[in-house]
Amino acid sequence: MEERNSHIDELIAAFLSKGLSKEAREELDAWIASQKKTDVFHAAAGSLVSAVQEEERTRYDADRALKPSGNGW
């Protein structure tokens, strides 16, 4: 079940960020149709949060940001 959820999370993230192939969209639509609305909402929200967190990790270098810059702090 966890592997299935991971795959659905990947489909949702791809849908939100770059789009899906026709086959992947059909798979996602079939999964959505088979779920309760609250389950779909929670899966989509979790995927969105994960995507945003990953974007933040790749956009910002926390180690570099925390090093003294030599300008007084």
PDB file of N, CA, C and O in Angstrom:
ATOM      1  N   MET A   1       0.825  -1.196   0.000  1.00  0.00           N
ATOM      2  CA  MET A   1       0.000   0.000   0.000  1.00  0.00           C
ATOM      3  C   MET A   1       0.865   1.255   0.000  1.00  0.00           C
ATOM      4  O   MET A   1       0.562   2.222  -0.698  1.00  0.00           O
ATOM      5  N   GLU A   2       1.935   1.239   0.778  1.00  0.00           N
ATOM      6  CA  GLU A   2       2.826   2.401   0.840  1.00  0.00           C
ATOM      7  C   GLU A   2       3.450   2.690  -0.519  1.00  0.00           C
ATOM      8  O   GLU A   2       3.590   3.850  -0.907  1.00  0.00           O
ATOM      9  N   GLU A   3       3.828   1.625  -1.252  1.00  0.00           N
ATOM     10  CA  GLU A   3       4.407   1.809  -2.582  1.00  0.00           C
ATOM     11  C   GLU A   3       3.374   2.446  -3.513  1.00  0.00           C
ATOM     12  O   GLU A   3       3.715   3.325  -4.304  1.00  0.00           O
ATOM     13  N   ARG A   4       2.139   2.018  -3.427  1.00  0.00           N
ATOM     14  CA  ARG A   4       1.057   2.579  -4.240  1.00  0.00           C
ATOM     15  C   ARG A   4       0.869   4.057  -3.908  1.00  0.00           C
ATOM     16  O   ARG A   4       0.735   4.883  -4.811  1.00  0.00           O
ATOM     17  N   ASN A   5       0.859   4.395  -2.615  1.00  0.00           N
ATOM     18  CA  ASN A   5       0.714   5.792  -2.207  1.00  0.00           C
ATOM     19  C   ASN A   5       1.868   6.633  -2.728  1.00  0.00           C
ATOM     20  O   ASN A   5       1.660   7.766  -3.162  1.00  0.00           O
ATOM     21  N   SER A   6       3.058   6.105  -2.692  1.00  0.00           N
ATOM     22  CA  SER A   6       4.220   6.831  -3.188  1.00  0.00           C
ATOM     23  C   SER A   6       4.070   7.112  -4.677  1.00  0.00           C
ATOM     24  O   SER A   6       4.384   8.207  -5.143  1.00  0.00           O
ATOM     25  N   HIS A   7       3.591   6.125  -5.416  1.00  0.00           N
ATOM     26  CA  HIS A   7       3.395   6.306  -6.853  1.00  0.00           C
ATOM     27  C   HIS A   7       2.330   7.373  -7.115  1.00  0.00           C
ATOM     28  O   HIS A   7       2.506   8.217  -7.993  1.00  0.00           O
ATOM     29  N   ILE A   8       1.247   7.342  -6.375  1.00  0.00           N
ATOM     30  CA  ILE A   8       0.188   8.337  -6.529  1.00  0.00           C
ATOM     31  C   ILE A   8       0.721   9.720  -6.160  1.00  0.00           C
ATOM     32  O   ILE A   8       0.408  10.705  -6.829  1.00  0.00           O
ATOM     33  N   ASP A   9       1.529   9.798  -5.092  1.00  0.00           N
ATOM     34  CA  ASP A   9       2.145  11.078  -4.719  1.00  0.00           C
ATOM     35  C   ASP A   9       2.975  11.631  -5.866  1.00  0.00           C
ATOM     36  O   ASP A   9       2.940  12.831  -6.141  1.00  0.00           O
ATOM     37  N   GLU A  10       3.718  10.763  -6.534  1.00  0.00           N
ATOM     38  CA  GLU A  10       4.532  11.198  -7.666  1.00  0.00           C
ATOM     39  C   GLU A  10       3.660  11.692  -8.817  1.00  0.00           C
ATOM     40  O   GLU A  10       3.984  12.688  -9.463  1.00  0.00           O
ATOM     41  N   LEU A  11       2.553  10.994  -9.072  1.00  0.00           N
ATOM     42  CA  LEU A  11       1.634  11.435 -10.125  1.00  0.00           C
ATOM     43  C   LEU A  11       1.033  12.799  -9.792  1.00  0.00           C
ATOM     44  O   LEU A  11       0.945  13.674 -10.654  1.00  0.00           O
ATOM     45  N   ILE A  12       0.622  12.972  -8.546  1.00  0.00           N
ATOM     46  CA  ILE A  12       0.032  14.249  -8.132  1.00  0.00           C
ATOM     47  C   ILE A  12       1.061  15.371  -8.260  1.00  0.00           C
ATOM     48  O   ILE A  12       0.754  16.441  -8.786  1.00  0.00           O
ATOM     49  N   ALA A  13       2.272  15.128  -7.784  1.00  0.00           N
ATOM     50  CA  ALA A  13       3.318  16.149  -7.865  1.00  0.00           C
ATOM     51  C   ALA A  13       3.613  16.509  -9.321  1.00  0.00           C
ATOM     52  O   ALA A  13       3.774  17.684  -9.648  1.00  0.00           O
ATOM     53  N   ALA A  14       3.684  15.516 -10.184  1.00  0.00           N
ATOM     54  CA  ALA A  14       3.931  15.782 -11.601  1.00  0.00           C
ATOM     55  C   ALA A  14       2.775  16.561 -12.209  1.00  0.00           C
ATOM     56  O   ALA A  14       2.992  17.479 -12.999  1.00  0.00           O
ATOM     57  N   PHE A  15       1.558  16.205 -11.849  1.00  0.00           N
ATOM     58  CA  PHE A  15       0.384  16.919 -12.349  1.00  0.00           C
ATOM     59  C   PHE A  15       0.438  18.389 -11.947  1.00  0.00           C
ATOM     60  O   PHE A  15       0.137  19.271 -12.750  1.00  0.00           O
ATOM     61  N   LEU A  16       0.827  18.647 -10.692  1.00  0.00           N
ATOM     62  CA  LEU A  16       0.863  20.018 -10.194  1.00  0.00           C
ATOM     63  C   LEU A  16       2.013  20.827 -10.789  1.00  0.00           C
ATOM     64  O   LEU A  16       1.904  22.045 -10.925  1.00  0.00           O
ATOM     65  N   SER A  17       3.106  20.167 -11.143  1.00  0.00           N
ATOM     66  CA  SER A  17       4.279  20.918 -11.572  1.00  0.00           C
ATOM     67  C   SER A  17       4.492  20.949 -13.076  1.00  0.00           C
ATOM     68  O   SER A  17       4.764  22.011 -13.635  1.00  0.00           O
ATOM     69  N   LYS A  18       4.375  19.828 -13.733  1.00  0.00           N
ATOM     70  CA  LYS A  18       4.759  19.813 -15.144  1.00  0.00           C
ATOM     71  C   LYS A  18       3.754  19.130 -16.051  1.00  0.00           C
ATOM     72  O   LYS A  18       3.921  19.149 -17.270  1.00  0.00           O
ATOM     73  N   GLY A  19       2.737  18.540 -15.504  1.00  0.00           N
ATOM     74  CA  GLY A  19       1.741  17.857 -16.319  1.00  0.00           C
ATOM     75  C   GLY A  19       2.036  16.375 -16.430  1.00  0.00           C
ATOM     76  O   GLY A  19       3.102  15.904 -16.035  1.00  0.00           O
ATOM     77  N   LEU A  20       1.072  15.648 -16.976  1.00  0.00           N
ATOM     78  CA  LEU A  20       1.179  14.196 -17.083  1.00  0.00           C
ATOM     79  C   LEU A  20       0.911  13.755 -18.513  1.00  0.00           C
ATOM     80  O   LEU A  20       0.240  14.439 -19.286  1.00  0.00           O
ATOM     81  N   SER A  21       1.453  12.600 -18.837  1.00  0.00           N
ATOM     82  CA  SER A  21       1.101  11.974 -20.105  1.00  0.00           C
ATOM     83  C   SER A  21      -0.369  11.564 -20.033  1.00  0.00           C
ATOM     84  O   SER A  21      -0.959  11.536 -18.953  1.00  0.00           O
ATOM     85  N   LYS A  22      -0.949  11.251 -21.175  1.00  0.00           N
ATOM     86  CA  LYS A  22      -2.352  10.830 -21.212  1.00  0.00           C
ATOM     87  C   LYS A  22      -2.571   9.602 -20.333  1.00  0.00           C
ATOM     88  O   LYS A  22      -3.557   9.525 -19.600  1.00  0.00           O
ATOM     89  N   GLU A  23      -1.645   8.638 -20.410  1.00  0.00           N
ATOM     90  CA  GLU A  23      -1.795   7.404 -19.637  1.00  0.00           C
ATOM     91  C   GLU A  23      -1.692   7.670 -18.131  1.00  0.00           C
ATOM     92  O   GLU A  23      -2.468   7.128 -17.344  1.00  0.00           O
ATOM     93  N   ALA A  24      -0.737   8.500 -17.745  1.00  0.00           N
ATOM     94  CA  ALA A  24      -0.569   8.816 -16.327  1.00  0.00           C
ATOM     95  C   ALA A  24      -1.775   9.592 -15.806  1.00  0.00           C
ATOM     96  O   ALA A  24      -2.221   9.366 -14.681  1.00  0.00           O
ATOM     97  N   ARG A  25      -2.304  10.505 -16.621  1.00  0.00           N
ATOM     98  CA  ARG A  25      -3.493  11.268 -16.207  1.00  0.00           C
ATOM     99  C   ARG A  25      -4.685  10.338 -16.041  1.00  0.00           C
ATOM    100  O   ARG A  25      -5.464  10.501 -15.102  1.00  0.00           O
ATOM    101  N   GLU A  26      -4.840   9.373 -16.927  1.00  0.00           N
ATOM    102  CA  GLU A  26      -5.929   8.405 -16.800  1.00  0.00           C
ATOM    103  C   GLU A  26      -5.785   7.576 -15.533  1.00  0.00           C
ATOM    104  O   GLU A  26      -6.775   7.273 -14.866  1.00  0.00           O
ATOM    105  N   GLU A  27      -4.546   7.208 -15.201  1.00  0.00           N
ATOM    106  CA  GLU A  27      -4.297   6.449 -13.971  1.00  0.00           C
ATOM    107  C   GLU A  27      -4.650   7.281 -12.746  1.00  0.00           C
ATOM    108  O   GLU A  27      -5.283   6.786 -11.813  1.00  0.00           O
ATOM    109  N   LEU A  28      -4.242   8.536 -12.751  1.00  0.00           N
ATOM    110  CA  LEU A  28      -4.546   9.424 -11.631  1.00  0.00           C
ATOM    111  C   LEU A  28      -6.052   9.654 -11.526  1.00  0.00           C
ATOM    112  O   LEU A  28      -6.607   9.620 -10.427  1.00  0.00           O
ATOM    113  N   ASP A  29      -6.711   9.885 -12.646  1.00  0.00           N
ATOM    114  CA  ASP A  29      -8.161  10.077 -12.635  1.00  0.00           C
ATOM    115  C   ASP A  29      -8.887   8.849 -12.090  1.00  0.00           C
ATOM    116  O   ASP A  29      -9.850   8.978 -11.334  1.00  0.00           O
ATOM    117  N   ALA A  30      -8.424   7.660 -12.476  1.00  0.00           N
ATOM    118  CA  ALA A  30      -9.039   6.420 -11.977  1.00  0.00           C
ATOM    119  C   ALA A  30      -8.840   6.299 -10.471  1.00  0.00           C
ATOM    120  O   ALA A  30      -9.755   5.889  -9.756  1.00  0.00           O
ATOM    121  N   TRP A  31      -7.654   6.653  -9.984  1.00  0.00           N
ATOM    122  CA  TRP A  31      -7.398   6.591  -8.545  1.00  0.00           C
ATOM    123  C   TRP A  31      -8.303   7.582  -7.817  1.00  0.00           C
ATOM    124  O   TRP A  31      -8.886   7.250  -6.784  1.00  0.00           O
ATOM    125  N   ILE A  32      -8.421   8.789  -8.349  1.00  0.00           N
ATOM    126  CA  ILE A  32      -9.274   9.806  -7.720  1.00  0.00           C
ATOM    127  C   ILE A  32     -10.715   9.314  -7.647  1.00  0.00           C
ATOM    128  O   ILE A  32     -11.378   9.468  -6.621  1.00  0.00           O
ATOM    129  N   ALA A  33     -11.197   8.724  -8.734  1.00  0.00           N
ATOM    130  CA  ALA A  33     -12.574   8.244  -8.773  1.00  0.00           C
ATOM    131  C   ALA A  33     -12.825   7.129  -7.762  1.00  0.00           C
ATOM    132  O   ALA A  33     -13.957   6.949  -7.311  1.00  0.00           O
ATOM    133  N   SER A  34     -11.792   6.386  -7.404  1.00  0.00           N
ATOM    134  CA  SER A  34     -11.960   5.257  -6.489  1.00  0.00           C
ATOM    135  C   SER A  34     -11.786   5.634  -5.017  1.00  0.00           C
ATOM    136  O   SER A  34     -11.951   4.783  -4.142  1.00  0.00           O
ATOM    137  N   GLN A  35     -11.462   6.878  -4.735  1.00  0.00           N
ATOM    138  CA  GLN A  35     -11.164   7.301  -3.371  1.00  0.00           C
ATOM    139  C   GLN A  35     -12.258   8.208  -2.809  1.00  0.00           C
ATOM    140  O   GLN A  35     -13.044   8.800  -3.549  1.00  0.00           O
ATOM    141  N   LYS A  36     -12.282   8.298  -1.485  1.00  0.00           N
ATOM    142  CA  LYS A  36     -13.128   9.291  -0.831  1.00  0.00           C
ATOM    143  C   LYS A  36     -12.504  10.664  -1.068  1.00  0.00           C
ATOM    144  O   LYS A  36     -11.285  10.780  -1.202  1.00  0.00           O
ATOM    145  N   LYS A  37     -13.318  11.678  -1.119  1.00  0.00           N
ATOM    146  CA  LYS A  37     -12.816  13.035  -1.384  1.00  0.00           C
ATOM    147  C   LYS A  37     -11.783  13.470  -0.346  1.00  0.00           C
ATOM    148  O   LYS A  37     -10.819  14.156  -0.685  1.00  0.00           O
ATOM    149  N   THR A  38     -11.975  13.081   0.910  1.00  0.00           N
ATOM    150  CA  THR A  38     -11.008  13.481   1.931  1.00  0.00           C
ATOM    151  C   THR A  38      -9.654  12.829   1.703  1.00  0.00           C
ATOM    152  O   THR A  38      -8.617  13.442   1.960  1.00  0.00           O
ATOM    153  N   ASP A  39      -9.656  11.569   1.215  1.00  0.00           N
ATOM    154  CA  ASP A  39      -8.389  10.893   0.929  1.00  0.00           C
ATOM    155  C   ASP A  39      -7.652  11.582  -0.210  1.00  0.00           C
ATOM    156  O   ASP A  39      -6.432  11.742  -0.165  1.00  0.00           O
ATOM    157  N   VAL A  40      -8.400  11.990  -1.230  1.00  0.00           N
ATOM    158  CA  VAL A  40      -7.799  12.697  -2.366  1.00  0.00           C
ATOM    159  C   VAL A  40      -7.224  14.026  -1.899  1.00  0.00           C
ATOM    160  O   VAL A  40      -6.112  14.393  -2.281  1.00  0.00           O
ATOM    161  N   PHE A  41      -7.973  14.749  -1.075  1.00  0.00           N
ATOM    162  CA  PHE A  41      -7.501  16.034  -0.561  1.00  0.00           C
ATOM    163  C   PHE A  41      -6.210  15.864   0.227  1.00  0.00           C
ATOM    164  O   PHE A  41      -5.253  16.609   0.015  1.00  0.00           O
ATOM    165  N   HIS A  42      -6.174  14.892   1.133  1.00  0.00           N
ATOM    166  CA  HIS A  42      -4.980  14.684   1.955  1.00  0.00           C
ATOM    167  C   HIS A  42      -3.780  14.270   1.112  1.00  0.00           C
ATOM    168  O   HIS A  42      -2.661  14.713   1.368  1.00  0.00           O
ATOM    169  N   ALA A  43      -4.002  13.434   0.118  1.00  0.00           N
ATOM    170  CA  ALA A  43      -2.900  13.020  -0.755  1.00  0.00           C
ATOM    171  C   ALA A  43      -2.372  14.211  -1.547  1.00  0.00           C
ATOM    172  O   ALA A  43      -1.160  14.390  -1.671  1.00  0.00           O
ATOM    173  N   ALA A  44      -3.270  15.019  -2.076  1.00  0.00           N
ATOM    174  CA  ALA A  44      -2.847  16.183  -2.863  1.00  0.00           C
ATOM    175  C   ALA A  44      -2.130  17.199  -1.983  1.00  0.00           C
ATOM    176  O   ALA A  44      -1.109  17.760  -2.381  1.00  0.00           O
ATOM    177  N   ALA A  45      -2.657  17.432  -0.804  1.00  0.00           N
ATOM    178  CA  ALA A  45      -2.023  18.392   0.106  1.00  0.00           C
ATOM    179  C   ALA A  45      -0.631  17.914   0.511  1.00  0.00           C
ATOM    180  O   ALA A  45       0.315  18.701   0.540  1.00  0.00           O
ATOM    181  N   GLY A  46      -0.509  16.631   0.823  1.00  0.00           N
ATOM    182  CA  GLY A  46       0.800  16.085   1.191  1.00  0.00           C
ATOM    183  C   GLY A  46       1.795  16.176   0.052  1.00  0.00           C
ATOM    184  O   GLY A  46       2.965  16.488   0.274  1.00  0.00           O
ATOM    185  N   SER A  47       1.351  15.909  -1.157  1.00  0.00           N
ATOM    186  CA  SER A  47       2.229  16.003  -2.320  1.00  0.00           C
ATOM    187  C   SER A  47       2.669  17.443  -2.556  1.00  0.00           C
ATOM    188  O   SER A  47       3.827  17.698  -2.886  1.00  0.00           O
ATOM    189  N   LEU A  48       1.753  18.370  -2.386  1.00  0.00           N
ATOM    190  CA  LEU A  48       2.085  19.777  -2.579  1.00  0.00           C
ATOM    191  C   LEU A  48       3.104  20.246  -1.546  1.00  0.00           C
ATOM    192  O   LEU A  48       4.061  20.942  -1.886  1.00  0.00           O
ATOM    193  N   VAL A  49       2.903  19.873  -0.304  1.00  0.00           N
ATOM    194  CA  VAL A  49       3.855  20.248   0.750  1.00  0.00           C
ATOM    195  C   VAL A  49       5.232  19.649   0.462  1.00  0.00           C
ATOM    196  O   VAL A  49       6.247  20.333   0.596  1.00  0.00           O
ATOM    197  N   SER A  50       5.271  18.396   0.073  1.00  0.00           N
ATOM    198  CA  SER A  50       6.550  17.750  -0.248  1.00  0.00           C
ATOM    199  C   SER A  50       7.244  18.436  -1.413  1.00  0.00           C
ATOM    200  O   SER A  50       8.459  18.636  -1.384  1.00  0.00           O
ATOM    201  N   ALA A  51       6.486  18.796  -2.428  1.00  0.00           N
ATOM    202  CA  ALA A  51       7.068  19.470  -3.597  1.00  0.00           C
ATOM    203  C   ALA A  51       7.638  20.826  -3.216  1.00  0.00           C
ATOM    204  O   ALA A  51       8.719  21.197  -3.676  1.00  0.00           O
ATOM    205  N   VAL A  52       6.926  21.565  -2.385  1.00  0.00           N
ATOM    206  CA  VAL A  52       7.405  22.882  -1.950  1.00  0.00           C
ATOM    207  C   VAL A  52       8.658  22.732  -1.102  1.00  0.00           C
ATOM    208  O   VAL A  52       9.615  23.487  -1.273  1.00  0.00           O
ATOM    209  N   GLN A  53       8.663  21.770  -0.195  1.00  0.00           N
ATOM    210  CA  GLN A  53       9.842  21.556   0.638  1.00  0.00           C
ATOM    211  C   GLN A  53      11.044  21.178  -0.206  1.00  0.00           C
ATOM    212  O   GLN A  53      12.146  21.664   0.050  1.00  0.00           O
ATOM    213  N   GLU A  54      10.866  20.333  -1.195  1.00  0.00           N
ATOM    214  CA  GLU A  54      11.968  19.940  -2.069  1.00  0.00           C
ATOM    215  C   GLU A  54      12.476  21.140  -2.862  1.00  0.00           C
ATOM    216  O   GLU A  54      13.683  21.310  -3.028  1.00  0.00           O
ATOM    217  N   GLU A  55      11.567  21.962  -3.346  1.00  0.00           N
ATOM    218  CA  GLU A  55      11.961  23.171  -4.083  1.00  0.00           C
ATOM    219  C   GLU A  55      12.784  24.091  -3.191  1.00  0.00           C
ATOM    220  O   GLU A  55      13.790  24.646  -3.632  1.00  0.00           O
ATOM    221  N   GLU A  56      12.365  24.254  -1.945  1.00  0.00           N
ATOM    222  CA  GLU A  56      13.113  25.098  -1.015  1.00  0.00           C
ATOM    223  C   GLU A  56      14.495  24.527  -0.750  1.00  0.00           C
ATOM    224  O   GLU A  56      15.468  25.275  -0.662  1.00  0.00           O
ATOM    225  N   ARG A  57      14.592  23.189  -0.619  1.00  0.00           N
ATOM    226  CA  ARG A  57      15.900  22.576  -0.371  1.00  0.00           C
ATOM    227  C   ARG A  57      16.845  22.796  -1.545  1.00  0.00           C
ATOM    228  O   ARG A  57      18.044  22.993  -1.348  1.00  0.00           O
ATOM    229  N   THR A  58      16.323  22.764  -2.744  1.00  0.00           N
ATOM    230  CA  THR A  58      17.197  22.921  -3.909  1.00  0.00           C
ATOM    231  C   THR A  58      17.463  24.380  -4.235  1.00  0.00           C
ATOM    232  O   THR A  58      18.454  24.689  -4.898  1.00  0.00           O
ATOM    233  N   ARG A  59      16.617  25.268  -3.794  1.00  0.00           N
ATOM    234  CA  ARG A  59      16.773  26.685  -4.102  1.00  0.00           C
ATOM    235  C   ARG A  59      17.744  27.386  -3.154  1.00  0.00           C
ATOM    236  O   ARG A  59      18.492  28.270  -3.570  1.00  0.00           O
ATOM    237  N   TYR A  60      17.733  26.999  -1.899  1.00  0.00           N
ATOM    238  CA  TYR A  60      18.522  27.694  -0.887  1.00  0.00           C
ATOM    239  C   TYR A  60      19.602  26.782  -0.318  1.00  0.00           C
ATOM    240  O   TYR A  60      19.373  25.596  -0.085  1.00  0.00           O
ATOM    241  N   ASP A  61      20.765  27.348  -0.103  1.00  0.00           N
ATOM    242  CA  ASP A  61      21.876  26.625   0.507  1.00  0.00           C
ATOM    243  C   ASP A  61      21.956  27.065   1.963  1.00  0.00           C
ATOM    244  O   ASP A  61      22.557  28.094   2.272  1.00  0.00           O
ATOM    245  N   ALA A  62      21.352  26.286   2.859  1.00  0.00           N
ATOM    246  CA  ALA A  62      21.283  26.654   4.270  1.00  0.00           C
ATOM    247  C   ALA A  62      22.668  26.774   4.892  1.00  0.00           C
ATOM    248  O   ALA A  62      22.897  27.669   5.705  1.00  0.00           O
ATOM    249  N   ASP A  63      23.596  25.892   4.528  1.00  0.00           N
ATOM    250  CA  ASP A  63      24.939  25.967   5.089  1.00  0.00           C
ATOM    251  C   ASP A  63      25.617  27.283   4.699  1.00  0.00           C
ATOM    252  O   ASP A  63      26.244  27.934   5.534  1.00  0.00           O
ATOM    253  N   ARG A  64      25.491  27.656   3.476  1.00  0.00           N
ATOM    254  CA  ARG A  64      26.093  28.914   3.008  1.00  0.00           C
ATOM    255  C   ARG A  64      25.427  30.123   3.671  1.00  0.00           C
ATOM    256  O   ARG A  64      26.095  31.099   4.013  1.00  0.00           O
ATOM    257  N   ALA A  65      24.122  30.048   3.845  1.00  0.00           N
ATOM    258  CA  ALA A  65      23.391  31.163   4.440  1.00  0.00           C
ATOM    259  C   ALA A  65      23.795  31.394   5.894  1.00  0.00           C
ATOM    260  O   ALA A  65      23.739  32.522   6.383  1.00  0.00           O
ATOM    261  N   LEU A  66      24.198  30.337   6.578  1.00  0.00           N
ATOM    262  CA  LEU A  66      24.538  30.456   7.987  1.00  0.00           C
ATOM    263  C   LEU A  66      26.017  30.757   8.249  1.00  0.00           C
ATOM    264  O   LEU A  66      26.406  30.973   9.397  1.00  0.00           O
ATOM    265  N   LYS A  67      26.828  30.774   7.216  1.00  0.00           N
ATOM    266  CA  LYS A  67      28.245  31.104   7.398  1.00  0.00           C
ATOM    267  C   LYS A  67      28.405  32.613   7.517  1.00  0.00           C
ATOM    268  O   LYS A  67      27.735  33.369   6.813  1.00  0.00           O
ATOM    269  N   PRO A  68      29.294  33.054   8.408  1.00  0.00           N
ATOM    270  CA  PRO A  68      29.559  34.484   8.502  1.00  0.00           C
ATOM    271  C   PRO A  68      30.065  35.013   7.163  1.00  0.00           C
ATOM    272  O   PRO A  68      30.864  34.365   6.487  1.00  0.00           O
ATOM    273  N   SER A  69      29.593  36.183   6.796  1.00  0.00           N
ATOM    274  CA  SER A  69      29.945  36.730   5.488  1.00  0.00           C
ATOM    275  C   SER A  69      31.138  37.677   5.544  1.00  0.00           C
ATOM    276  O   SER A  69      31.637  38.111   4.505  1.00  0.00           O
ATOM    277  N   GLY A  70      31.593  37.997   6.740  1.00  0.00           N
ATOM    278  CA  GLY A  70      32.714  38.922   6.858  1.00  0.00           C
ATOM    279  C   GLY A  70      32.266  40.380   6.909  1.00  0.00           C
ATOM    280  O   GLY A  70      33.100  41.283   6.970  1.00  0.00           O
ATOM    281  N   ASN A  71      30.979  40.609   6.886  1.00  0.00           N
ATOM    282  CA  ASN A  71      30.490  41.993   6.929  1.00  0.00           C
ATOM    283  C   ASN A  71      29.921  42.356   8.302  1.00  0.00           C
ATOM    284  O   ASN A  71      29.128  43.291   8.424  1.00  0.00           O
ATOM    285  N   GLY A  72      30.321  41.629   9.307  1.00  0.00           N
ATOM    286  CA  GLY A  72      29.925  42.008  10.655  1.00  0.00           C
ATOM    287  C   GLY A  72      28.910  41.094  11.319  1.00  0.00           C
ATOM    288  O   GLY A  72      28.587  41.285  12.492  1.00  0.00           O
ATOM    289  N   TRP A  73      28.419  40.140  10.619  1.00  0.00           N
ATOM    290  CA  TRP A  73      27.504  39.210  11.307  1.00  0.00           C
ATOM    291  C   TRP A  73      27.850  37.810  11.047  1.00  0.00           C
ATOM    292  O   TRP A  73      27.183  36.905  11.548  1.00  0.00           O
TER     293      TRP A  73
END
